[in-house]
Amino acid sequence: MPSITLADLNPEQREAVLAHDGPILILAGAGSGKTRVLTYRIAHLLADRGAPPEGTLAVTFTNKAAAEMRERVSALVGDRKHLPWVGTFHAFCARVLRREAHLLGYTPSFSILDEADALAIVRQVLNEANLPDPPPAEVLRSRIEQAKNEGTLPEEMAEAATSTRERTIAELYRLYQQRLREMNSMDFGDLILLVYRLFETDRSVLSRWQQRAQHLLVDEYQDTNHAQYLLVRALSAATSNLFVVGDEDQSIYRWRGADIRNILDFERDYPNALILKLEQNYRSTKTILAAAGAVIQNNRERKPKQLWTENATGEPVTYYTARHERDEAEYIAREIVRLLEQGMRPADIVIFYRVNAQSRVLEEALMRHRLPYYIVGGLRFYDQREIKDLVAYLRVIANPADGLSLARAIGAPPRGIGAKTLEVIAELSAREQISMFEALGRLESESRVALRIAKQASNLYSWLRELMGRVSAMSVRAILDQIIARSGFENYLASMPDAKVRLTNLSELLAAADAFDAEHAEGGLGEFLEQVALVNDADQVDAGGGRITLMTLHTSKGLEYPVVFITGMEEGLCPHLRPQDNDHEIEEERRLVYVGMTRARRLLYLTNALSRELYGNRQDTIPSRFLSEIEHNLMRRIAPEYISSSFVRPPPREPYVDYSDSQLPEAEQGTEADFNIGAKVYHPTFGLGVVKRREGRGDGAKAWIAFERGGLKLLMLKFANLRPIAD
């Protein structure tokens, strides 16, 4: 394998790629080329250091990132046959479990449940437990997921319980796990938790997989949860050759278990670690980078670093205040039309929002202007009803113990086998200690089931059983063709009101199967189902689709666009806070905005509204605190005329006067009449300001005030501690 050239790397990137063995943390700022460093590091290990491909392991968080890394490594080393394994945490753990599952009481053909199926099992467990005061299914599911993210088993949760409620949840967690085992199924959390626990209890298994991770590289280390942290420590313990890349300023998944301390405490965990920083940004303009930096520097939970760029200064960040959410959406649509007329492409533009509920009015505005768009994070392709129905057949064929998938397949198309018959199947399964699939084939011996229904069940059982015997020699496409033909699935879809859409989705699934078969000559049904199960929101991004992209800020990680709109920059929305939230939540929200801002290459728009209807309630709003953290000279301010026409472009700054307490009049705080539009005021925190707009009367009176140091603020006059300043 020929040596690779490092001429394309800057000095800091080159130092990271060439670093000696041992624990290494690369603090890679936004747009600093972390994927380039990771791929060059892998290529360097293979080509120049003689690292065996089978002993080199790289893990990341999205299939998209993993595919990009594989392609880049292949291009660098010029060898597609002898490459290391590169994939997501969950894909790696699924790979381990396909080989080692028998040690945990599973078979290698176990099913991987999606979130909807996991919640369905939780509901079953709650129904059967018949508790007097059960927790809501969503709450129980969340607690189970949290426990798995922390690496906690049911018995450990029970031991730590300090209340009856906690003991109840621990018992329900145990029953949930028992049900999954009976179904030979796992949820996403199990993939990580069970592998770590297996490594912890079986040293020979751990040693076997440590040989596959003599060099372990981890992308997006700031997004790891505690279970993933424990897994990484276990895998790297034999050699300490751990190379992690991350940025604590981009840690935005605390709500799903990510622990920022994993990256902040890396030196504590690995005292001899080498720490390197990548601070040159290749993505954004100087102005965008300065604005984003001004926001994130207000966080305390971070390591000091200063991003810089050789890119052009670029345009100011546009800050638009709308009258309401419809005005905001209309402004964005009109601005996009203008950008397209100037030569931008729809695919160059993304609109970010904090919560999905914001997307409706944005969609309406884009449709009015006939602008093509798509939403990332909506209903996934594999969550479409007809796709889940067909995949259910595949899962039963691969794993006959999967009773949940069997129940779904039985009903699509309907065969007259209803809820009561399913209860009989479940009872027979439990009584005879056989799978629900085997119980399906024995219904003709059950007097409680009508002969017509029993024959339908027997027919379904027979052709599925026959297909199971041949599946190892069949392509995924061939299996699907057999299911569609024998079940009458295509005619079933054709009879539906929205038949055209559903038949199109069916064609898409068949095309996906063809693509899988072409790329996986030695693959099979199990690997296809695993690929389907592990698709995530980020994999829906279609950069070449010729459409404007809409997505939540949480989905924005790892992406970049020439033009970025961040909408809803208001207190209570962005940051999305509740009264009980603390500094940790505020810092997470600030990181989220920082991630959104640093997705922009050329143009960045920040928008908010004076009033917003959300979830059926309309409220006046206050501009996001993050806006006031950006220096005024970095922004082009646009606001409705009735606030002040002078805001269309920033007015010349008045000379700054330091109104210290000794210079202020000794009068009491001003009355409402002292704060008319145009009046000068002083605030102890924000300094000198000018009243730009008034709202309400009496105790509810508010004023929009443009402050010298704090930007535009909406304050309640009764509580604002303002003092009038005479001209």
N, C-alpha and C positions, 0 to 999 in steps of 0.2 A: 504494500500500500504506500503510494508516494507521500512525501511530506507535504504539508499544506503551507501556503504563504499567508502571512499575517499583515500584508501591506495595507489591507482595507481597514485595519483597526486603528483607533487612536491610542495614545500611550497608556491610558488607564485601562482600556479594554484589553490591550495586549498583555499588560501585567496580570490581569485576571485570568486570561486564557493560559498563560505560562506558569501560573503559581504552582508551587510544589504541592505534594500530597498533604493530607491532613484536613481538618475542618476549616472551611473558608466561607465567609459571608460576603456576598457582593451586594452592597446597597445601591440599587439601580434606580435612579430617579426616572420620572415619567419621560418617555421618548428618548432614553439614553442608550438604547440598543441592547437591552438585556437578552433578547432572543438571539441576537447575533453572537453575544458572548457565550451563551449556553451552547449553541451549535458549534462554534469554533472550539470551545473547550472539549466537547465530545470528539470532534474530528482530530484535535491535537492528541488526545489520549489514545485514540486508535492508531493514527498514522505515525506519530512521533514518539510516543511513550510505550507503544506495544501493548496497550491494555486490550484484553480479549473482549470482543463484542458481547460474548455470552456472559461476561462478568461486569458489564457496564449497564447501568439502569438509570433512566431519566423519567421523572414523573412530574406532571403538571395537573391543571384543573379542568381544562376543556379539551374535547376531541379536536377542535379547530387548532388550538395551540400545539397539540401533540403532532397533528398531521403536518403543520408547517415546520416543526423542528425536524421531523423525519425527512422531509423533502430537502431541507437545507443541508443536513448532515450528509445525505446521499450525494448531493451535488458537490460538496466539498471533498469527500473521500473517493468519489467516482466508483462506488461499489454499492449496488442495491441488494446484493445477496448476503453480505456479511456486515450487518448493522446491529447495533445494540437495540434493546427493547425500549421504546419511547411511548408513553401513554399516560392516561390519567391515573390518579390514585385508585379510583374504583375499578378501572379496567385491570390494573396490576393485581389488586386483591382478588378480583374474580378469577384471574388466571391462576393465582395460588390455590384458590379454593376448588377449582375444577380438578386439581391434582390431589389436594389434601382433604377434601370435604368428608371422605369416609372416616377420618379420624374424629370428626365432630358429629357423626351420626347422620350425615347427608349423603346423597348420591351425587356424582359429578353433573347430573342433568338438572340440578336445582334451578328453580325459576327465580328471577329477580323482579320483585314487585315494584311498580311505580307508586307514586304518592297516593293516587286515587284508590288503588287496590289495597295498599297498606291501611288506609283509613277505613275501607270496607271491612277488613279483618278486625280492626279495633271495634267497630260497631257490632260485629258478631260477638266478640268477647264480652262487650258490655251487656248485650241482650241476654246472653247465656248466664252471666254473673248475677243478673237480676238484683242489683243493689238498691237499697232504699233511697240513697242520695248519690247517684253516680256522677262522676265528673263528665262534662261534655266530651264527646268523641274527639273533637279537634284539640281540646286541652290535653287529653290523655295521649293522643298521638304526638303532640309537641313535647310532652314530658319524656316520653320514651325516646324520641329522637335526640333530645338534649342529653339524656343519660348515655346514649350510645356515642354521641360526639365527645363526651367526657371520658369514655372508656369504661363505663360502669355497667355491671351485670345486674339482673334483677335481685339476686340474693344480697349483693352489696348495697343496693338501694334500700332493701328491707332492713339491713343491719344499721344503716345510717338514719333511718326514719325516726323522727321525734314526735310524730303526731299520728292519730288514727288515719287522717286523710293521706299522709305520706305512705303509711303502711298499705293502705288500700291501693294506691297507685302502683306501689312496688309489686303487689300481688297480681294486679291486672297486667302489668308488664310481663310477669312470669307466664301468665296464661296466654298472652299474645305470642311470646316466644315459643311456647309449647305448640300453639296452633300453626305457626310458621314451620316448625320442625315436622309436624304431621303432614303438611303440604309439600314438604321438601322445597321450601321457599325461603328467601331472604329479602329483606328490604335494603336500601342503600346503606344505612348505618351499620347493618350486620357485616357488610363486606369488609369494612375497616376494622370494626371491633373484633370480629371472630378471627381474623388473621392475626391481629396483635395478640389476642388471648392464646391462640394456638402457638405462636412463637414463644410466648411467656411460659407455657406449660410443657412444650416439647422441644428440647434443645437441639435434637437431631434435625427436626424440621427447620428450625431457625438457622442452623448451620448450613443446611442445603440452600436456603434462599439467600443467605449472606454471601455465598459463592457467586450468586447472580448479581450482587450489589457490591462488588469490590470497589467500584467507583459509583457512588450514588449522587445524582444531581437532582435538585428539587427546584422547580420554578414556582414563583408566587408564594414564597415561604410565609409571607405575612398572612396568608389566607388559611393556613393550617389550623385545624382544631386540636384539642388535646389528644384525641385518639390517633390522629395522623402524626402528631409530634412524637408520641410513644412508638409508633410504628417506624418512623424515620430513625429514632435513636436505636431501636433494636436492630434494624437492618445494617446500620453503619458502625455498630459497636466493634465488629471484628477488625476493621482496618482504619476507622476514623477518617476515611476518604469521603468526606461529606462536603459537597459544593452546593450551597444554597444561594438563590438569587431572590431578592425581594425589595420592597419599599414600604416601610411602615406608614408613610403618608398615603398609601393606597390601600390600606386595610379597611374594607368597607362591609365585611360580612360577619360582624360580631353577632348579629341577630340569628345567624344560623350556626353559631358555635366557633367561628374563627377567633383565635386568641392572639392579640397583638403582642403579648408578652413573649411569645415564641421567638419573634425576631428581635425584640428589644433586649431580651435576656440571653442572646446567643453566646456572648462572651462569658456569661456566668456558667452556662451549660458546657461550654467548650473553652476552658481557660487559655489554651494555647492556640486559639483560632486566629486566622489572618482575616482582617477586616479591610475591605477595599470599597471605594466609592466611585460610581459612575455619575458624573454631574453635567456632562455636556449633552444638551438636548438637541436632537436632530429633527424634531417634529414641528414645533410651534414658532411663531414669530417672537421677537423680543418682548413686544407689548403683552401678548397673551401670557408668556412665561412670567413676566413681572407681576401681572394681575393675579395669576394663580399663586405665585410665591407669596404675595402680600396677604392672601387669605390663609394659607397653610401655616405660615410662620406664627400664627396665634395659638397653635396647638402646643401643649406641653409634652404629650406622650410621643416624642419623636427624637430622632438623632439629627444633629445639626448637619445640614448640607445646603449648598447654594447652587441651584441649577443655572446654567448659562447657555447661550447659543450663539453661533455665528450667522444664524438666519437674519433676514431683514427685520427692521423695526416693525413694519406692518401697520395695519389700520388700528385705530383705537377700538377698545371693546365697546360695542353698542349696548347701552342700557335703556330699555324702553319701558315706560310705565303706562299701562292701559287703564281705561275706565273700568272694565270688567273682563271676565275670561273670554267673552266672545270678541271683544275688541283686541285682546291679546292674540287670539288665534287668527283674526283677520289681518292684523299687522304682519304676523309671521308669514301667512300665505302670500300677501302682497309683496313682501320683501323677497320671498323665494322666487316669485314671478320675475321680479327685477333682476335677481341674480342669474336666473336662467337666460334671460334676454342678453345678459352680458357674457354668456358663454359657459356658465357652470352647468354641470349635469345633475339630474335629480339624485343620482347615486352619490354625489359629493356632499350631500346635505343630510344631517341627522337632527332630530328634535328630541331632546331629553325631557322627561318629567319625573317628579318624585313619586307619584302614585298613579296607578293605572287609570283611576277615575278621571284624570285630567285629559286623557286621550280623546274622549268623545267630541268635545268642541273643536279640537285640533283637526280631527278627521273631517268634521263637517265643513270647516273652512277650506281644507285642501280639496275636498270634493267640489265645493262651489267654484273653485278656480280650476277645476279639472286637472289637478296635479296628481301624478301617480305616486302612490305610497304603499308601504306595508308596515305591519306592526310586529316587532320582535317580542316574544314573551306572551303572545296571545295563545289560543288553543294550538298546541303542537300538532304536527301532522299525525304523529303516532297516538295522539289522544282523540282523534276523530273517531266517531262511533263505529263506522264500518271497518276502519283499520284495526281498532282494538278487537272487534269481533273476529276478524281473520287471524290476527296474531294470537288470539285465545286458542284457536284450533292448533296453531303451531306449538304453543306452550303445552297443551295437553299431549300432543304427540311426543314432544321431547321429555315431558315430566308428567306421567299419568297421575301422580299424587296431587297435582295442582287442581283442587276442587273448585277454586274460585274461577279459574279459566274454563273449566268444564261447564260450570253453570252458565257462563256467558256464551259458550259455543252452542250449548243445547238450545238457547233461545234465538239463535241467528242462523238460518231463518227459524221462525216459531214452528215447533213440532207438536204442540199440544201438551208438552211436558211442563207443567206449571209449578208453582211454589209448593203445593202439597206433595207432588211427586218428588221434588227435590228433597223435601223433608224425609220421605221414605228412603231415598238413596242415602242420605246422611246417616239415618238410623241403622240401615243395613251395613253401611261402611263401618260404623262404630261397633256394632254387634259382632260382625264377622272378622273385625280387624283387617279389613281390606281397604284399598283405595276407593274413592268415590267412582272412579272410572270402572273398576272391576264390579262395583255394586250396580252400575248402570247396565252391565251385561247380564245381571241376575234378576232383573225386575219381573221377568215372566213367572218367577216362582212366588211372587208377592201377591197375595189375594187382594190387597188394598189398592192395587193399581189396575186400571182397566186394561183388557187385553190389547186394544188398539194402541194405547199409549206404550205399553210394554214392548209391542212389536216395533214401534218407532224407535224406542231406546235401543232395542237389540240390533236393529239395522245400523244405527249410528255407531254403536259399539263395534260391530263387526268390521265395517270398512275402515274405521280408525285403527283398530287392532291390526288389520291387514297392512295398512299404511305404515304403522310403527315397525313392522318387520322388514320393510324395504327401505326405510328412510336413510340409512347410513350410506346407501349407494345412489341417492338421489340429490340433485341440486335443489336449492331452496325454491327456485322458480318452478321446478317440476312438482314439488310438494304442494305449492300453492295452486297450481293448475289442477291437481287431483282434488284438492279440497273444494275448489270453486265448482268443478264439474259434478262431484258426487253430492254436494250439499245443495246445489241449486242457488248458490249465493248470488250469482250475477242477475238472475231473474228476480231474486228477492230485492236487490238494490233497484232494479228497473221499475219495480212496483211502487217505489217511494215517491212522495211529492217532489223532492229535490233530487231526483234520480241522476240528472246530468252531472251535478257536482260530485255525488257519491261514486258514480262510475269513473269519473276523472280521477278521484282519489285512489280507486282500485287500480287504475292503470299506472298511477305513480308508484304504488306499492310493488307492482310487478316489475316496473323499471328498476326500483331499488334492489329487488331480488336479483335481477339480471346483472346489475353493476356489482353486487356482492359476489355472485358466482364467478364473474370474470376476474375479480381481484383475489379470490380465495379458492384457488384450485384444490387446496387440501382442507379448506374450511368446511363447515357444516352448519346444520340447523342451530346447534347450541351457540355457536359463535355469532350467527346472524341475530338471534334473539338477545344475546348479550349486547350487541351493537345497538339494537333498537332500544333496549332498556336504559342505556347509558347516554342517550342523546340528551343534551341540555339546551337551555335558551340560547346560549351564545352560538350554538351550531346552526341556528336558524338565520343568522346574518348572511345576507346575500349581496355582497359588494358589487357583483356584476349584474344585478337585476334591473338596473335602470330606473329605480324608484327611490323616493325619499324614505328614509328610515325613521320610524318612531319607536322609542323604547324607554324603559325606566333608567334612571341613573345607575342603578345596581347592575344593569346588564351591560353597561358601557365599558367595563374593564377590558383592556387589551385591544381596543378598537381605536381608529383614528379617522377623521374626516376633514376635508378642507373647510367645511362650514358647520358650526355647531350652534344650536339654539338650546339654552337651558331656560325652561319656563317655570312660572310659579315661584319666583324668588321672594317668598314672603314668610314672615314668622308664623310658625305653626304648620307650615307646609314644607318649606326648605330653609331653615331646619324644620323637620317634621318632629315636633316635640310635644310632650305631655307635661303637665305641671310637676309630676314626680321625677322627671328625667334629670340626670345629674351631669357633671362635667364630662364623663366618659361618653355619654350619648351625644352631647354637643360636639365633642371632638370627632366622633364618628361621622356626624352629619357634615362637619367641615371637610373631612377627608372625602366624603362623597361628592361634594361640590367641586373640590380640587380635582378629583378624578375626571369629572365631567368637563371642567375647563381645559384640562390638559389633553383632551381628545382632539382639540381644534388645531388645525395646521395654519389656516390663513385668517379666518374670520370667526369671531366669537360674539354671540348675542346673549344677553341676560335680560329676561323679561319678567314683569310682575303686573299685578292689577290692583286698583284701589279697592275693588270689591270682587268677591268670588263666591259663586255658588258651587258647593261641593257636597255630595251625598244628600242633596235636597235642601241644604241650608245655605242662605246667603249671608255673608258677613263682610264688614269692612276689614281691611287688612293693614298690616304694618310691614314695610319693606324688610327683607331679610337682613339680619345683622351682618351677614357676610358681604353685602354690598358696601357697607360703610368701611370695610377693611381694605377696600381697593382705593388706591390714590386717584383723586379726581382727574388728574392729567392723563390717566390711562384710559379714560372712558369718554365716549360721546353720548351725552344725555339727551333722550327724547321723551317728552311727556305731553299729555293732552293740553290743548290750548287753554282750557279753563283752569289748569293749575298755574301755568305761567308760560306765555309764549317765549320768554327768554330762555326756557330750558331746551328749546329745540336745538340750540347749540350752546355750549357752556359760555356764560358771560365772562368778561374779564374779571379776574379776582380783585376784590377790594383790598387795599393795604390792611395787613393784619394788625389789629390793636389788642394788646394784652389787657383785658378788663379784669384786673385783679380785684379782690374784695375791697381794697382801699379806694379804688376808682369808682366803684358802684355807688349809686345813691343809697342812702340809709333807709329808703322807704320800704314798706312791706312789699311782699310779692304782688305783682301787678294784678289789676282787675281784668275781667274779660274784655273790657273796652280798650285796654292798653295793647291788645294783640290783634289789631286789624291788619289786613293784607298790606305788606310793605313795611310794617313796624320792625325795628331792630330790637333783638332780645339777646339775653345772655343766659347760658345754661352752664352749671358748674362742671359738667363733664364734656359737653360738645362745644363749648365756647360761644363765640359770636354767631348769631343767625339772623335770617330775615324771614318773616312770615309770608308764605306764598299762597296759602289757601286756608279757609276756615270751614269747619263742619259742625253742625249741631249747636245747641244752646244750653245755658245753665250748667248743671253738673256734668252733662254729657258733651260739653264743648270740646272740640279737638282742633288742632292746627297742624298743617304741613309746614315745616320749617326747614330751610336750607341752611345748614350749619357749616361754618368754616372748617371745623375739624371732623365733624361727624356725618356729613352728607345730608341727604333729605330724610327727615324723620317725621312720623305722625305721632303727636303727643297729646295726651289728655291734659288740658290746661289746669284742671283742678289739682293734679298731682305732679305736674311737670317741673316745679321749682324754677320757673322762668322769671327773669327780671327785665323790665323794659329799659331800653337804652335811649336816652334823648339824642337827637341829631346834633 
